[in-house]
Amino acid sequence: MRGSCFALFMLVVFLATAPGTVFSQNPIISDQFTADPSARVFEGKVYLYPSHDIPATEGQGRVGWFCMADYHVFSSANLVDWTDHGVIVSQETVPWVNAKAYSLWAPDAISRHGKYYFYFPAPARDTSLGRGFSIGVAVSGSPSGPFAPEPQPITRARGIDPNVFIDQDGQAYLYWAAREMYVAKLKDNMVELDGEPQVIRDLPTQGLKEGPFVFERNGMYYMTYPHVQDSTERLEYAIGDRPEGPFKVTGVIMDESSTGCWTNHQSILEFNHQWYLFYHHNDLSPQFDKNRSVRVDSLFFNDDGTIRKVVPTLRGVGVTDAKKNIHIDRYSRKSDRGSSVDFLDTLNRFGGWKAILDTASAWIQYNSVDFGAKDLITVHVWTSSASGGTLELRCDNGDGPVVARVEIPDGSGWRDIKAPVSRFLPGIHNLIVQLKGAGRVEVDWIRFE
């Protein structure tokens, strides 16, 4: 059957997703742990350079602490579909790095003169270079690599969390953290300092601060950084009129984690006329905050240039194609009662989450679904429900038009069920899924076809 009144949709719920699948919702990378995101716009795409958390084991890192052996790079043209380009730098392939340290911490990347420069901190195997962290550079002709590491780290740049900024006059600066925040000019070759490092004054003196990330907007220079004001890190910023400061502490970009994740780390960019905050949380490792995952949410400025505080979301950013997986467990809003989220498999948390509706009228809302312009004509339902129930799908809001009703029969286990649509609405809409009457229904994702 065809026509808007008889269009069909696909609502599919799977027990697990295929290996390597990368979701568009938060966290944006779901097949591995990622942290400390450096996001850059190169060649019309967003390239993401995060650190790569792995679980430490005896003989591989320090058990109970951060453990990182390599770096991946990811790219996206729409902030929804992400491609993993694989490993670009490994502790095994950098000549000066201590390959037993498992401490490839927060990196950054920049483009200049047709080349791409990747900056990363690591402990050196040669103790004559000093204890603690040095900062190295790897160079490539492409933002996705391969990157060739320089044979030695940058002289006089000792610390963690390197960040690079190129001002409008062409001068490049390297920032890093080592109890204080430091800045130094870079030579045009981007691999040597041009002068002595300077401490950036007037930042908070109490509590840990790290992870500098500097950007410019409308002639104002923003120094952003994580800071432990209480017991966990929040994201703060200071504003100055020069790349080297001084900076005036101005406000908070994101509050401390509500679930107690000790660290956060940020980068901020403008892409297609919208600003975004990239950060991390321990979504895929809720009991251990040294295995983290990158998120992204929209960021906005006030008229005076100050930053509006960003409230973290599961929904993330971007428009989801209705013909692709809509993970309603990455919800925009949900009812206070009867709606919850859990892992599909607690032994394989990379398998994702499921949404659970178990109280009459419980609902979950997922924003910004693009239904397109043509009728959707295929229907399938994969669902799990021990007691059965009826799912009602609406567009726009809880009182919006009903798209379909799906009768879920009794019986445990994931199953394929078909259902018709009562009304097709073209364009972009919010999707609301509500349990009508009694029952318990579990949903992984929804797809229209």
TORLUM-326302 format. One record per residue: residue in one letter; x, y, z of N, C-alpha, C in turn. Coordinates in steps of 0.05 Angstrom, whole numbers, padded with zeros to 5 digits, always signed. Atoms other than C-alpha are relative to their C-alpha. Last residue first. Example, Ala and Ser with C-alpha at 12.3 -4.5 7.8 and 13.67 -1.06 7.14 Angstrom:
2
S-00016-00024-00001+00273-00021+00143-00015+00022+00014
A+00018-00024+00000+00246-00090+00156+00018+00024+00000
***
This chain:
449
E-00008+00007+00028+00235+00062+00115-00024+00002-00018
F+00022-00002+00019+00233+00091+00186+00011-00007-00028
R-00007-00007+00027+00282+00068+00239-00024+00000-00018
I+00023-00002+00018+00276+00066+00314+00010+00007-00028
W+00001-00023+00019+00329+00045+00363-00024-00003-00019
D-00027-00008+00005+00339+00004+00426+00000+00023-00019
V-00006-00009+00028+00269-00002+00453+00029+00008-00001
E-00028-00008+00002+00245-00041+00515+00005+00007-00030
V-00011+00003+00026+00170-00046+00529+00029+00011+00000
R-00028-00006-00001+00135-00058+00595+00012-00005-00027
G-00019+00016+00015+00060-00058+00600+00028+00008+00006
A-00019+00015-00016+00000-00018+00622+00019-00015-00018
G+00010+00021-00017-00035+00035+00581+00022-00015+00014
K+00028-00005-00005-00004+00075+00524-00011-00024+00016
L+00013+00025-00006+00072+00076+00526-00029+00006+00008
Q+00015+00002-00026+00097+00138+00492-00013-00027+00003
V+00009+00028-00003+00149+00152+00438-00012-00004+00027
I+00008+00008-00027+00157+00225+00418-00010-00028+00000
L+00014+00026-00002+00195+00245+00355-00005-00006+00029
N-00007+00016-00024+00215+00317+00342-00017-00025+00001
H+00018-00001-00023+00205+00339+00270+00013-00013+00024
I-00013+00005-00025+00244+00355+00207-00019+00003+00024
G-00017-00021-00013+00210+00350+00140+00011-00009+00026
P-00027-00005+00012+00152+00308+00115+00015+00021+00016
L-00006-00028-00001+00095+00284+00160+00028+00005-00011
F-00027-00007+00007+00065+00216+00145+00004+00030+00000
R-00004-00026+00012+00001+00196+00181+00030+00005-00005
S+00025-00013+00005-00031+00132+00206+00003+00027-00015
V+00000-00028-00009+00031+00090+00200-00026+00013-00007
P+00005-00022+00020+00026+00015+00194+00002+00027+00013
A+00022-00018-00008+00059-00037+00240-00003+00021-00021
K+00007-00021+00020+00104-00097+00232-00023+00017+00010
I+00029-00005+00002+00139-00137+00287-00005+00022-00020
D+00006-00017+00023+00208-00169+00290-00030+00002-00003
R+00016+00010+00022+00226-00198+00358-00005+00021-00021
W+00002-00021+00021+00276-00191+00415-00014-00012-00025
G-00018+00004+00023+00263-00239+00473-00006+00022-00021
S-00027-00011-00004+00207-00243+00524+00016-00006-00025
G-00021+00019+00007+00135-00254+00503+00027+00013+00002
D-00015+00012-00022+00072-00213+00504+00022-00018-00011
P+00012+00023-00014+00053-00175+00441+00017-00009+00024
I-00022+00018-00007+00076-00104+00423-00012-00024+00015
E+00009+00019-00020+00021-00065+00387+00023-00020+00004
V-00013+00026+00003+00052-00006+00350-00009-00018+00023
R+00004+00016-00025+00012+00057+00340+00011-00028-00005
A+00006+00028+00001+00035+00106+00286-00005-00011+00028
V-00012+00012+00024+00048+00178+00268-00008-00029-00003
V-00009+00027-00004+00001+00211+00318+00011-00011-00027
P+00014+00021+00016-00002+00286+00309+00012-00028+00004
G-00002-00002+00029+00025+00329+00365-00013-00023-00014
D+00027-00003+00010+00000+00332+00437+00000+00001-00031
G+00018+00020-00011+00063+00303+00467-00028+00002-00009
N+00003-00001-00030+00106+00345+00421-00020-00020+00009
D-00002-00028-00010+00133+00352+00349-00002+00002+00030
C-00020-00019+00010+00113+00284+00321-00004+00027+00014
R+00010-00026+00008+00077+00227+00356+00023+00017-00011
L-00021-00018+00010+00091+00153+00363-00014+00025-00010
E+00012-00021+00017+00045+00110+00407+00022+00020-00008
L-00016-00023+00004+00074+00045+00434-00014+00019-00019
T+00005-00016+00024+00025-00006+00459+00017+00024+00000
G+00007-00028-00004+00043-00059+00510-00004+00013-00027
G+00014-00013+00022+00068-00130+00520-00006+00029+00006
S+00028-00004-00006+00085-00163+00586-00016+00013-00022
A+00011+00024-00014+00153-00194+00575-00030+00002+00004
S+00020-00007-00019+00172-00142+00522-00012-00025+00013
S+00000+00020-00022+00231-00141+00475-00020+00009+00021
T+00006-00010-00026+00227-00106+00408+00001-00023+00020
W-00015+00019-00018+00248-00110+00336-00004+00011+00028
V-00003-00006-00028+00195-00077+00293+00016-00022+00013
H-00010+00022-00016+00194-00075+00217+00001+00009+00029
V+00005+00002-00028+00157-00032+00167+00013-00025+00012
T-00008+00026-00010+00173-00006+00098-00004-00001+00030
I+00018+00022+00008+00137+00050+00061+00007-00027+00011
L-00016+00023-00010+00162+00118+00082-00018-00025-00001
D+00013+00019-00019+00128+00171+00039+00019-00022+00008
K+00015+00022+00012+00175+00220+00006-00011-00018+00021
A+00023-00010+00015+00197+00289+00030-00017-00022-00012
G-00003-00002+00029+00248+00272+00084-00026+00010-00013
F+00017+00020+00012+00231+00248+00154+00001+00001-00031
D+00007-00008+00028+00289+00287+00184-00015-00023-00013
V+00000+00023+00018+00290+00275+00260-00009+00010-00028
S-00013-00005+00026+00309+00335+00303+00004-00026-00017
N+00003-00023+00017+00292+00317+00375+00014-00002-00027
Y-00025-00001+00014+00282+00251+00412-00003+00022-00022
Q+00000-00018+00023+00227+00251+00465+00028+00001-00012
I-00027-00010+00006+00215+00193+00513-00002+00017-00026
W-00008-00009+00027+00149+00176+00545+00029+00008-00002
A-00029-00007+00000+00114+00143+00604+00008+00006-00029
S-00005-00027+00009+00038+00145+00594+00029+00009+00002
A+00020-00011+00018+00026+00080+00633+00006+00030-00005
T+00023-00012-00015+00090+00058+00668-00018+00013-00021
D+00013+00021-00016+00144+00010+00642-00023+00011+00017
L+00025-00013-00007+00180+00046+00585-00016-00021+00015
I+00020+00017-00014+00253+00024+00579-00024+00017+00008
A+00019-00016-00015+00303+00055+00530-00022-00019+00011
K+00028+00003+00008+00361+00012+00509-00016+00019+00017
W+00020-00001-00021+00436+00025+00510-00028-00007-00011
G+00020-00021-00002+00498+00011+00470-00021-00003+00021
G+00024+00007+00014+00537-00051+00450-00022+00021+00001
F-00002-00012+00027+00601-00018+00472-00024-00007-00017
R+00012-00026+00000+00577-00036+00542+00004+00015-00026
N-00010-00012+00024+00591-00109+00531-00012+00028-00003
L-00026+00012+00004+00584-00145+00598+00013+00011-00026
T-00019-00011-00019+00527-00099+00619+00028-00011-00003
D-00015+00023-00011+00489-00118+00556+00022+00012+00018
L+00011+00025+00012+00435-00073+00527+00013-00024+00012
F-00016+00013+00021+00457-00020+00576-00014-00024-00011
D-00019+00019-00010+00402+00017+00613+00017-00011-00023
V-00020+00009+00020+00357+00077+00603+00019-00020+00014
S-00027+00003-00009+00294+00097+00640+00017-00011-00023
S-00018+00001+00023+00222+00118+00631+00029-00001+00011
G+00006+00022+00018+00166+00102+00681+00018-00001-00025
R+00007+00026-00010+00164+00168+00718-00002-00020-00023
D-00012+00004-00026+00198+00234+00705-00005-00028+00011
S+00018-00003-00022+00180+00232+00631+00015-00006+00027
K+00015+00024-00007+00236+00240+00581-00018+00006+00024
R+00015-00002-00025+00273+00295+00544-00014-00026+00005
S+00000-00029-00005+00325+00300+00489-00015+00006+00026
Y+00024-00016+00002+00338+00225+00489+00006+00030+00004
R-00015-00026-00001+00400+00185+00474-00021+00022-00002
D-00013+00000-00026+00358+00123+00492+00019+00024+00003
I+00016-00016-00018+00317+00142+00431+00010+00000+00029
H-00004+00012-00027+00372+00115+00387-00015+00018+00020
I+00006-00021-00019+00345+00133+00318+00001-00012+00028
N+00006+00007-00028+00379+00086+00269-00005+00025+00017
K-00022+00012-00014+00376+00110+00197-00008-00005+00029
K-00005+00026+00012+00316+00122+00152+00025-00013+00012
A+00020+00019-00009+00293+00178+00197+00004-00028-00011
D+00016+00010+00022+00358+00215+00183-00020-00021+00010
T-00001+00029+00005+00382+00246+00248-00019-00007-00023
V+00027+00010+00008+00396+00321+00249+00003-00030-00007
G+00005+00011+00026+00458+00345+00286-00028-00010-00004
V+00007-00020+00021+00477+00355+00358-00005-00015-00026
G-00022-00011+00016+00481+00316+00424-00010+00019-00021
R+00008-00003+00028+00420+00278+00447+00023+00010-00018
L-00004+00026+00014+00452+00255+00512-00006+00003-00030
T+00023+00016+00008+00458+00327+00536+00009-00027-00010
P-00006+00024+00016+00508+00370+00575-00026-00015-00007
V+00011+00022-00016+00484+00440+00597+00004-00026-00017
V+00009+00023+00015+00529+00492+00565-00010-00021+00020
K-00007+00026-00012+00536+00558+00603-00013-00022-00017
R+00022+00011-00015+00528+00618+00557+00008-00028+00010
I+00010+00026+00009+00595+00647+00537-00024-00009+00018
T-00002+00022-00020+00611+00720+00544-00014-00025-00010
G-00022+00018+00005+00619+00761+00481+00004-00021+00021
D-00025-00012-00009+00577+00821+00502+00024-00019-00003
D-00007-00023+00017+00518+00798+00459+00027+00013+00008
N+00016-00023-00006+00517+00730+00494+00010+00024-00017
F-00012-00024-00013+00551+00671+00462-00022+00020+00005
F+00011-00026+00009+00524+00601+00445+00014+00023+00017
L-00009-00021-00018+00551+00530+00447-00008+00027-00011
S-00001-00027+00012+00520+00468+00416+00009+00020+00022
D+00025-00014-00003+00537+00400+00447+00004+00028-00012
V+00001-00027+00011+00591+00348+00433-00028+00012+00004
R+00027-00010+00006+00611+00285+00471+00003+00027-00015
V+00003-00027+00010+00675+00244+00475-00030+00007-00006
S+00012+00000+00027+00678+00181+00518-00006+00029-00008
R+00019-00021+00006+00718+00164+00580-00009+00000-00029
N+00007+00009+00027+00754+00106+00613-00023+00018-00009
K-00025-00002+00016+00789+00136+00674-00004-00011-00028
D-00001-00025+00016+00720+00150+00705+00027+00005-00013
F-00029-00005+00001+00707+00078+00727+00005+00024-00018
Q-00012+00007-00026+00637+00057+00749+00030+00006+00001
P+00011-00016-00022+00600+00093+00693+00012-00006+00027
S-00013+00011-00023+00645+00066+00638-00009+00014+00026
L-00003+00029+00005+00610+00077+00572+00015-00014+00022
D+00025+00014+00007+00584+00145+00592+00002-00030-00002
N-00005+00029-00001+00648+00168+00626-00026-00016-00005
H+00014+00010-00024+00645+00241+00603+00004-00031-00001
H+00003+00029-00005+00682+00282+00551-00014-00006+00026
Y-00008+00006-00028+00682+00350+00518-00002-00030+00004
F-00008+00028-00002+00671+00382+00449+00011-00004+00029
L-00018+00008-00022+00635+00449+00452+00004-00030-00001
Y+00003+00026-00014+00605+00474+00387+00021-00003+00022
W-00022+00007-00018+00594+00541+00352-00006-00026+00016
Q+00009+00007-00027+00547+00547+00293+00025-00008+00016
H+00013-00023-00014+00559+00583+00227-00012-00007+00027
N+00025-00006+00013+00575+00519+00188-00016+00020+00016
F+00003+00016+00024+00628+00499+00239-00028+00005-00012
E+00022-00009+00016+00655+00543+00294-00001-00017-00025
L-00004-00009+00028+00701+00510+00344-00026+00009-00012
I+00023-00016+00009+00711+00496+00418+00006+00009-00029
S-00008-00016+00022+00756+00444+00451-00025+00013-00011
Q+00017-00014+00020+00747+00416+00519+00016+00009-00024
H-00020-00012+00018+00771+00369+00574-00015+00009-00025
N+00013-00009+00025+00734+00341+00634+00022+00013-00017
T-00012-00018+00020+00760+00300+00692-00020+00010-00020
W-00020-00018-00011+00733+00271+00757+00010+00020-00020
C-00023+00004+00018+00668+00240+00731+00021+00021+00007
G-00026+00003-00014+00624+00249+00793+00023-00006-00018
T-00004+00027-00008+00554+00236+00766+00028-00005+00011
S+00020+00007-00021+00531+00308+00762+00003-00028+00010
S+00017+00023+00007+00595+00326+00726-00019-00006+00022
E-00010+00026-00006+00621+00394+00746-00020-00022-00008
D-00003+00007-00028+00591+00454+00711+00013-00027+00004
M+00016+00023-00007+00603+00474+00639+00006-00007+00029
I+00012+00011+00024+00627+00539+00608-00017-00024+00006
V+00001+00029+00002+00640+00575+00673-00013-00008-00026
G+00023+00016-00007+00659+00649+00677+00004-00030-00004
T+00026-00011+00008+00704+00708+00664-00024-00017+00009
V+00019+00022-00005+00774+00700+00690-00028+00010-00002
K+00017-00005-00024+00811+00759+00660-00019-00023+00002
F+00028+00008+00003+00868+00740+00613-00015+00006+00026
P+00014+00013-00023+00936+00774+00608-00029-00006-00007
G+00012-00011-00025+00946+00747+00558+00010+00028+00005
E-00017+00007-00022+00992+00714+00507-00011+00010+00027
P-00002+00029-00003+00940+00712+00452+00016-00008+00024
R-00025+00009+00014+00924+00786+00464+00002-00030+00004
D-00001-00013+00026+00858+00821+00482+00026-00006-00015
G-00021-00020+00003+00840+00775+00539-00001+00013-00027
I-00001-00016+00025+00782+00732+00563+00023+00020+00001
A-00009-00028-00005+00781+00676+00614+00003+00014-00027
Y-00013-00016+00021+00744+00610+00612+00008+00027+00010
E+00001-00029-00005+00720+00553+00656+00013+00015-00023
L-00012-00014+00022+00703+00479+00647-00004+00030+00004
R+00020-00014+00016+00690+00442+00712+00015+00015-00022
E-00006-00022+00018+00736+00390+00742-00026+00012-00012
T-00002+00010+00027+00719+00349+00804+00003+00024-00019
S-00012+00026-00001+00728+00361+00879+00003-00013-00028
D+00009+00015-00024+00714+00435+00889+00014-00027+00001
Q+00008-00020-00020+00743+00487+00842-00008-00013+00026
V+00013+00013-00023+00780+00435+00801-00005+00022+00021
H-00010-00010-00026+00793+00472+00736-00015-00015+00022
P+00012+00013-00022+00787+00451+00663+00013+00009+00026
Y-00016+00020-00015+00811+00504+00614-00018-00014+00020
T+00018+00018-00014+00789+00558+00565+00017-00023+00012
M-00015+00021-00012+00830+00619+00545-00019-00018+00015
Y+00012+00017-00021+00787+00661+00499+00020-00021+00009
Y-00015+00025-00002+00817+00717+00457-00010-00015+00025
M-00004+00008-00027+00770+00773+00436+00013-00028+00001
G-00022-00015-00012+00777+00806+00368+00004-00007+00029
N+00005-00028+00000+00709+00782+00345+00021+00017+00015
R+00026-00006+00012+00723+00710+00364-00004+00030+00003
E+00006-00028+00003+00792+00680+00379-00028+00004-00013
F+00011-00007+00026+00809+00611+00406-00007+00030+00000
V+00003-00028+00006+00852+00582+00462-00013+00004-00028
F+00008-00001+00028+00849+00513+00493-00008+00029-00006
P+00006-00026+00013+00887+00500+00557-00010-00004-00029
G+00015+00000+00025+00878+00430+00587-00005+00026-00013
E-00014+00013+00021+00900+00440+00659-00015+00004-00026
K+00010-00011+00026+00879+00472+00725+00018-00012-00022
L-00012+00009+00025+00884+00437+00792-00012+00015-00023
G+00012+00022+00014+00860+00476+00853+00014-00006-00026
Q+00007+00023-00018+00876+00545+00879-00012-00022-00017
T-00024+00010-00013+00914+00596+00836-00006-00024+00018
P+00003+00009-00028+00859+00612+00787+00025-00013+00011
L+00020+00022+00000+00885+00648+00725-00003-00010+00029
D+00028-00008-00006+00917+00717+00733-00021-00022-00004
R+00007-00009-00027+00984+00700+00700-00031+00004+00002
I+00024-00016+00004+01002+00658+00640-00011+00008+00027
V+00024+00008-00016+01072+00633+00653-00023+00020-00005
Q+00009-00019-00020+01120+00647+00596-00024-00011+00015
P+00028+00003-00010+01160+00598+00554-00006+00021+00022
E+00004+00015-00025+01225+00626+00525-00029-00002+00008
G-00001-00015-00025+01231+00646+00453-00005-00017+00024
D-00013-00025+00008+01212+00620+00384+00001+00018+00025
L+00008-00024-00014+01196+00548+00403+00016+00024-00010
E-00019-00012-00018+01209+00495+00350-00012+00025+00014
V-00011+00022-00016+01165+00446+00311+00021+00011+00020
M+00020+00012-00018+01117+00494+00277+00011-00022+00018
N-00001+00029+00006+01167+00511+00221-00018-00017+00018
D+00017+00005+00024+01145+00584+00226+00001-00030-00007
K-00012-00009+00025+01174+00587+00296-00018-00009-00023
L-00012+00021+00016+01127+00577+00354+00013+00013-00025
K+00003-00003+00029+01113+00630+00407+00014-00024-00014
A-00025-00007+00014+01109+00606+00478-00007+00003-00029
V+00003-00007+00029+01052+00599+00528+00028+00007-00011
Y-00023-00012+00013+01049+00565+00597-00008+00006-00029
M+00004+00000+00029+00992+00549+00645+00024+00015-00013
E+00009-00025+00011+01014+00533+00716-00006-00004-00030
R+00009-00014-00024+01017+00464+00748-00010+00028-00007
A-00019+00013-00018+01050+00442+00683-00002+00013+00027
A+00004-00001-00029+00999+00458+00629+00022-00015+00014
W+00001+00026-00014+01010+00474+00555-00003+00004+00030
Y+00008-00001-00028+01003+00529+00504+00002-00028+00012
L+00004+00026-00013+01039+00535+00437-00006+00005+00029
Y-00006+00002-00028+01031+00599+00396-00005-00029+00009
A+00010+00024-00013+01033+00612+00321+00009+00000+00029
Q-00016+00010-00021+01041+00682+00291-00013-00024+00014
G-00016+00022+00008+01005+00690+00225+00018-00012+00022
D-00024-00010+00012+00977+00759+00237+00020-00022-00008
Q+00006-00011+00027+00908+00730+00247+00025+00011-00013
D+00014-00025+00000+00934+00687+00305-00004+00011-00028
I-00013-00018+00020+00952+00614+00300-00016+00026-00001
F+00018-00020+00011+00934+00573+00362+00017+00018-00019
V-00012-00018+00019+00964+00508+00386-00020+00019-00011
N+00020-00014+00017+00946+00469+00448+00014+00020-00018
P-00007-00022+00019+00989+00420+00486-00023+00010-00016
D+00022-00013+00012+00957+00381+00544+00008+00022-00019
I+00021+00016+00012+01017+00363+00586-00020+00017-00015
G+00026+00000-00013+01083+00391+00608-00019-00017-00015
R+00002+00023-00018+01153+00407+00584-00026+00002+00016
A+00029+00003-00004+01164+00451+00524-00005-00025+00016
R+00010-00019-00020+01237+00473+00531-00031+00000+00003
T-00017-00010-00021+01259+00435+00468-00014+00021+00017
I-00005-00028+00002+01202+00404+00428+00017+00009+00024
P+00021-00019-00009+01207+00329+00429+00008+00029-00003
Q-00004-00010-00027+01258+00291+00387-00024+00017+00008
P-00017+00018-00015+01255+00247+00324+00004+00008+00029
E-00027-00012-00001+01194+00284+00296+00018-00018+00018
P-00009-00014-00023+01135+00237+00287+00028+00012-00003
A-00027+00008-00005+01110+00220+00217+00010+00016+00024
F-00016-00020-00012+01034+00224+00211+00028-00011+00007
P-00017+00007-00023+00995+00181+00162+00017+00023+00010
G-00025+00014-00001+00950+00218+00166+00007-00014-00026
S+00005+00027-00010+00877+00237+00171+00025-00017+00001
P+00010-00001-00028+00890+00312+00166-00005-00028+00012
S+00029+00004-00001+00934+00299+00105-00010+00001+00028
G+00011-00015+00022+01005+00319+00087-00030-00002-00001
S+00013+00015+00022+01028+00296+00155-00008+00019-00022
V+00007-00016+00024+01073+00317+00213-00012-00017-00022
A+00000+00017+00023+01081+00290+00284-00011+00015-00023
V+00015-00008+00023+01101+00335+00342+00002-00022-00021
G-00011+00007+00026+01125+00320+00412-00019+00010-00022
I+00021-00004+00021+01114+00350+00481+00013-00005-00027
S-00009-00017+00021+01153+00325+00541-00022+00002-00021
F+00009+00001+00028+01123+00297+00604+00015+00020-00017
G+00026-00011+00008+01152+00281+00672-00005-00001-00030
R+00023+00016-00009+01225+00272+00686-00026+00014-00008
G+00014-00009-00024+01279+00306+00645-00023-00019+00007
L+00019-00020+00009+01306+00299+00574-00016+00011+00024
S-00014-00025+00002+01366+00264+00604-00018+00023-00010
T+00003-00016-00025+01318+00210+00627+00015+00026-00002
D-00027-00010-00007+01315+00183+00556-00003+00019+00023
R-00015+00023-00010+01250+00142+00552+00029+00008+00008
A-00022+00008+00018+01210+00206+00547+00014-00024+00012
P-00025+00002-00013+01142+00214+00581+00022-00010-00019
A-00007+00027-00008+01087+00235+00533+00026+00001+00017
P-00019+00002-00023+01051+00297+00509+00005-00029+00006
F+00008+00019-00020+01021+00305+00439+00020+00000+00023
Y-00016-00004-00024+01021+00355+00382-00011-00018+00022
F+00013+00013-00022+00997+00337+00312+00018+00001+00024
Y-00019+00004-00022+01018+00383+00255-00017-00010+00024
Y+00016+00003-00024+00983+00382+00188+00019-00009+00022
K-00006+00023-00017+01017+00408+00126-00017+00000+00025
G+00007+00025+00014+00993+00453+00069+00008-00025+00016
H-00017+00003+00024+01030+00514+00096-00005-00027-00014
R-00015-00023+00009+00997+00507+00164+00017-00007-00024
S-00009+00001+00028+00944+00462+00195+00015+00026-00006
I+00003-00026+00015+00934+00449+00269+00010-00004-00028
A-00009+00000+00028+00927+00389+00316-00006+00027-00012
D+00013-00021+00016+00919+00377+00391+00011-00002-00028
P-00015-00011+00023+00934+00321+00441-00014+00025-00012
A+00016-00018+00018+00911+00301+00511+00017+00013-00022
W+00022-00016-00011+00953+00244+00541-00011+00019-00021
L+00004-00019+00022+00997+00190+00510-00026+00016+00007
S+00008-00027-00009+01014+00159+00577-00001+00020-00023
Y+00029-00001+00006+01021+00084+00568-00012+00026+00009
A+00013-00019-00017+01090+00089+00601-00031+00000-00003
K+00012+00014-00023+01122+00027+00574-00016+00018+00018
A+00022+00017+00009+01135+00056+00505-00012-00017+00022
N-00002+00023-00016+01177+00113+00534-00025-00018-00006
V+00021+00005-00021+01173+00162+00477+00007-00026+00015
W-00009-00010-00026+01236+00187+00439-00019-00008+00023
P-00026+00008-00009+01230+00147+00375+00007+00007+00029
V-00014-00026-00005+01155+00152+00367+00027-00006+00012
T-00012-00010+00025+01129+00086+00336+00013+00028+00003
E-00020+00019+00011+01114+00043+00397+00015+00012-00024
Q-00024-00002-00017+01078+00100+00434+00023-00018-00010
S-00001+00020-00021+01031+00102+00375+00025+00003+00017
V-00025-00001-00016+01011+00158+00328-00003-00021+00021
I-00018-00019+00013+00958+00159+00272+00027+00002+00014
V-00022-00010-00017+00916+00098+00291+00018+00019-00017
G-00019+00018-00012+00852+00089+00251+00022+00014+00016
H-00022+00004+00018+00814+00134+00204+00023-00017+00011
D-00025+00006-00014+00750+00126+00244+00022-00005-00020
T-00018+00020+00012+00693+00158+00205+00025-00002+00017
W-00028-00002-00006+00637+00196+00241+00015-00024-00012
D-00013+00024+00009+00566+00207+00216+00030+00003+00002
V+00018+00023-00006+00528+00259+00256+00014-00026-00007
L+00000+00004-00029+00574+00320+00261-00019-00022+00009
N+00026-00009-00010+00557+00334+00188-00003-00002+00030
A+00009-00023+00016+00621+00326+00147-00025+00013+00012
S+00028-00001+00006+00653+00280+00199-00006+00026-00016
S+00009-00023+00015+00724+00258+00215-00030-00002-00006
F+00027+00004+00011+00758+00214+00266-00008+00024-00016
V+00012-00025+00010+00832+00209+00285-00027-00008-00013
H+00016+00002+00025+00861+00154+00329-00008+00028-00009
Y+00020-00019+00008+00917+00161+00380-00014-00008-00025
D-00001-00010+00027+00960+00109+00416-00022+00021-00004
A-00023+00010+00015+00979+00075+00481+00002+00012-00028
M+00003-00009+00028+00935+00108+00534+00025-00008-00016
C-00017+00018+00015+00922+00083+00606-00005+00006-00030
F+00002-00005+00028+00894+00130+00659+00020-00017-00015
W-00008-00027+00008+00895+00099+00728-00004+00003-00030
G+00015-00020-00015+00865+00040+00766+00007+00028-00008
V+00027+00008-00005+00918-00009+00741-00014+00021+00018
R+00003+00000-00029+00980+00028+00718-00029-00006+00006
G+00009-00024-00014+00998+00014+00646-00003-00005+00030
Q+00009-00019+00020+01001-00053+00612-00012+00024+00014
G-00019+00000+00021+01041-00103+00654-00007+00019-00023
E-00027+00005-00009+00982-00118+00698+00019-00002-00023
T-00002+00027-00011+00921-00089+00663+00029-00003+00011
A-00026+00009-00009+00899-00019+00645-00001-00028+00012
P-00002+00010-00027+00833-00010+00608+00029-00009+00006
I+00004+00029+00000+00843+00032+00546+00001-00009+00028
D-00001+00016-00025+00833+00107+00538-00002-00030-00006
H+00012+00026+00003+00849+00138+00470+00003-00016+00026
S-00017+00022-00011+00865+00212+00468-00017-00025+00000
P+00002+00005-00028+00822+00252+00420+00023-00017+00011
Y-00024+00012-00009+00836+00283+00352-00002-00004+00030
L-00001+00003-00028+00770+00299+00318+00025-00016+00008
Y-00018+00022-00008+00769+00325+00248+00003+00000+00030
V-00010+00000-00027+00709+00367+00227+00017-00024+00005
K+00010+00020-00018+00702+00373+00152+00010+00006+00028
G+00029+00000-00001+00708+00429+00101-00012-00022+00018
E+00011+00008+00026+00781+00416+00085-00030-00004+00001
F-00019+00002+00022+00801+00420+00158-00014-00009-00025
V+00013+00000+00027+00757+00443+00216+00023+00000-00020
R-00010-00021+00019+00788+00423+00283-00015-00003-00026
A+00016+00000+00025+00764+00384+00344+00009+00024-00017
S-00008-00024+00015+00813+00367+00401-00015-00001-00027
P+00004-00004+00029+00777+00318+00446+00011+00027-00010
D-00016-00024+00006+00807+00300+00514-00002+00008-00030
A+00001-00022-00019+00775+00231+00515+00016+00023-00011
T-00013-00024+00010+00758+00169+00474-00002+00022+00021
F-00001-00023-00018+00739+00098+00494+00016+00023-00013
Q-00025-00001-00015+00722+00051+00437-00001+00024+00019
D-00013+00027+00002+00662+00029+00395+00027-00001+00014
S+00012+00020-00017+00615+00086+00415+00014-00027-00001
I-00015+00024+00007+00645+00150+00388-00008-00022+00020
I+00000+00002+00029+00594+00207+00389+00017-00023-00010
P-00026-00009+00011+00576+00198+00462+00002-00005-00030
N-00021+00001-00020+00527+00228+00455+00000-00026+00015
Q+00008-00011-00025+00486+00218+00391+00024-00001+00020
S+00000-00029+00003+00512+00208+00320-00007+00013+00027
F+00026-00013-00002+00533+00136+00331+00002+00030-00004
V-00004-00026-00013+00596+00102+00306-00026+00015+00000
T+00021-00020+00004+00590+00028+00290+00005+00025+00016
G-00009-00023+00015+00658-00007+00292-00022+00021-00005
P-00026-00012-00008+00630-00074+00313+00008+00023-00018
A-00023+00012+00013+00557-00083+00294+00025+00013+00010
T-00006-00012+00025+00504-00063+00344+00025-00012-00011
A-00027-00011+00001+00475-00105+00399+00004+00011-00027
L-00013+00006-00025+00406-00130+00422+00028+00012+00001
F-00020+00021+00001+00371-00096+00366+00013-00003+00027
V-00014+00002-00025+00306-00057+00365+00019-00023-00001
V-00017+00023-00003+00277-00035+00299+00015+00002+00027
L-00009-00004-00027+00218+00010+00286+00016-00025+00008
M-00016+00021-00012+00209+00013+00211+00008+00009+00028
F-00025-00008-00012+00154+00055+00182+00014-00025+00011
L-00009+00018-00021+00095+00047+00136+00027+00009+00010
A-00029+00003-00001+00057+00096+00095+00007-00018+00023
F-00006+00029-00002-00018+00081+00089+00031-00004+00001
C+00017+00012-00020-00046+00151+00101+00008-00029+00005
S-00008-00009-00026+00012+00184+00064-00016-00014+00022
G+00015-00024-00008+00003+00142+00002+00005+00007+00029
R-00015-00024+00001+00024+00071-00015-00018+00024+00008
M+00017-00024+00000+00000+00000+00000+00018+00025+00000
***
